Amino acid sequence: MTRVVVIGELMTDTVARAHYPLAREGNTPSSVTTYGGGSGANIASWLAVEGGDIALIGRRGSDITGRTREMELMGYGVDARMVMDPERPTGTCVVMVTHKGDRTTLSDPAANAALQPEDLPRDLFTPDRHLHLSGHTLLNEGSRKAGRVALSHAREMGMSVSVDAASHAQLERIGAESFLEWTTGARLLFANSRQAEVLTGRDDDEAAAKVLTAWYPNVVIKTSDESALWTAKGRDETITVEAPPVETTPGSIGAGDAFVAGFLPPFLANYHPKEALTNAHRLAARALIQPGARPELT
């Protein structure tokens, strides 16, 4: 497997799943659980348990929570290059799940949003590595410069690069033009249907993917019907693979991060995109049938 450097978030996920309709200004019985999270850390963890040589660059608080989250990464086999922030705590994400399974996310990036260019270990930027940059790093103003410098380092060293579109809501606030400008030159973009629509103005997944190949040689979109498609610049062909049926665990999170981790190894090894999409669905399915966003260690 190609050696992969991931730049992204290290978070604590608190998942609150309501057992009944939310009682406004009252108490709603629920199940509340805490897990290690953060898109960058999740992707790195899934890649590592699949046998990859994986490094994660990020920033955490100097608190006990941050130390715990970093130790978890090391348990997966991730080379965690985390800088301790002396002022900001480790990031936290609250995932609220209704009794019907609908969810919303409240995210405080905290130390993640303060990643600086000097936090980037130059020894990890080598031609034999692939860089995956979490879109959150660019969408958060405080870490944006570090993300752009990382992309510059990767280009200078001849590394292949992938990025993900992270959040449709943040993309709307920042503007599609800015994100496309910052990430031009990446070999591969991951997006879901809503993110692709924000970036292109097209509500058809195949049409949006074709538009995005003007910026990225390869585009992968997770569609609204849970299938996924790949297309490439200069090709009329669009390959679509349906996700296998899965009995989802209530409150499961992180399937999108597992999908990215499943796609990258076969794609970087030049396997057919259909095989890469199939492997991406395989890992995403594992995430859907377990609690938390990281792989369960047995």
Disulfide bonds with the S-S distance in Angstrom:
none
